[in-house]
């Protein structure tokens, strides 16, 4: 059974930092493209950052220079380091593991990030 578990969310003041973790079981995360997504109340879920199996990364413009996505293959975990957080970053953050050739997507349950001004 495949399971993705996000952790590391919480309440932080503007300008602060958090590190989110996405730990996988049942799959080898390094074989997947992993993305962090977020969904704020009243908005659709949207991609924030992705890392491919080859290690290439991509970010939305709003978080470039503030967020860093990385993976620890030994721990089967992908991280999202978030610095200089702003109230606009408040959302539930989800991770997704995808393999296009297998036509599969696995989602975690989400972790809440709240940034106070």
C-alpha positions as CSV (number, residue, x, y, z in Angstrom):
1,X,0.0,0.0,0.0
2,X,1.4,3.4,-1.0
3,X,1.3,6.1,1.5
4,X,2.7,9.7,1.5
5,X,2.7,11.5,4.8
6,X,3.4,15.3,5.1
7,X,4.6,16.9,8.2
8,X,6.3,20.0,9.4
9,X,3.4,22.5,9.0
10,X,2.4,24.9,11.7
11,X,2.0,28.5,12.7
12,X,4.8,30.9,12.0
13,X,5.2,34.7,11.9
14,X,5.9,36.5,8.6
15,X,9.6,36.2,7.8
16,X,9.9,32.9,9.5
17,X,10.8,29.5,8.2
18,X,9.4,26.0,8.1
19,X,10.5,22.7,6.6
20,X,7.9,20.4,5.3
21,X,8.6,16.7,4.8
22,X,6.9,14.2,2.6
23,X,7.8,10.7,3.7
24,X,6.8,7.8,1.4
25,X,6.1,4.1,2.1
26,X,5.2,1.5,-0.5
27,X,7.1,3.2,-3.3
28,X,10.7,4.4,-3.9
29,X,10.3,8.1,-4.1
30,X,13.5,8.7,-6.1
31,X,11.8,7.0,-9.1
32,X,9.0,9.6,-9.1
33,X,8.5,13.2,-9.8
34,X,7.5,14.8,-6.6
35,X,5.6,18.0,-6.3
36,X,4.5,20.2,-3.5
37,X,1.1,21.8,-4.0
38,X,-0.9,24.2,-1.8
39,X,-4.5,25.1,-1.5
40,X,-5.8,28.1,0.3
41,X,-9.5,28.6,1.2
42,X,-11.5,29.6,-1.8
43,X,-8.7,28.7,-4.3
44,X,-7.8,25.7,-6.3
45,X,-4.9,23.5,-5.5
46,X,-1.8,24.7,-7.3
47,X,1.7,23.5,-7.8
48,X,4.5,25.2,-5.8
49,X,7.6,23.2,-6.6
50,X,8.6,20.0,-8.2
51,X,11.6,17.7,-8.3
52,X,12.1,15.1,-11.0
53,X,13.7,11.7,-10.5
54,X,16.7,13.1,-12.1
55,X,16.9,16.0,-9.6
56,X,15.7,18.8,-11.8
57,X,13.7,21.4,-9.8
58,X,11.0,23.9,-10.8
59,X,9.3,26.6,-8.8
60,X,6.5,29.0,-9.3
61,X,7.7,32.6,-9.5
62,X,6.2,33.7,-6.2
63,X,8.4,31.3,-4.2
64,X,11.6,31.4,-6.2
65,X,14.5,32.3,-4.0
66,X,12.5,31.6,-0.8
67,X,11.5,27.9,-1.1
68,X,13.8,24.9,-1.9
69,X,12.7,21.4,-2.8
70,X,15.1,18.6,-2.1
71,X,15.1,14.9,-1.6
72,X,16.8,12.4,0.7
73,X,16.8,9.1,-1.0
74,X,18.1,7.2,2.0
75,X,15.1,8.4,4.0
76,X,12.7,8.1,1.0
77,X,11.6,11.7,1.8
78,X,11.2,14.9,-0.1
79,X,11.5,18.3,1.7
80,X,10.3,21.8,1.1
81,X,12.3,24.4,2.9
82,X,10.3,27.5,3.1
83,X,12.0,30.8,4.2
84,X,10.9,34.4,4.4
85,X,7.3,33.2,4.7
86,X,4.5,35.6,3.9
87,X,0.8,35.6,4.9
88,X,0.1,34.8,1.3
89,X,1.8,31.4,1.8
90,X,-0.9,30.3,4.2
91,X,-2.5,27.1,2.8
92,X,-2.7,23.4,3.2
93,X,0.4,21.9,1.6
94,X,0.2,18.6,-0.2
95,X,2.9,16.4,-1.8
96,X,2.2,14.3,-4.9
97,X,4.3,11.6,-6.4
98,X,3.9,10.9,-10.1
99,X,5.1,8.6,-12.7
100,X,3.9,9.5,-16.2
101,X,4.7,6.2,-17.7
102,X,2.7,4.3,-15.1
103,X,-0.1,6.9,-15.2
104,X,-0.2,7.1,-11.4
105,X,-0.4,9.9,-8.9
106,X,-0.2,9.5,-5.2
107,X,-1.2,12.3,-2.8
108,X,-0.6,12.9,0.9
109,X,-3.2,14.1,3.3
110,X,-1.8,17.6,3.6
111,X,-0.3,19.7,6.3
112,X,-1.5,23.2,7.3
113,X,0.8,26.2,7.1
114,X,-0.3,29.4,8.6
115,X,1.7,32.6,8.4
116,X,0.7,35.4,10.7
117,X,1.4,39.1,9.8
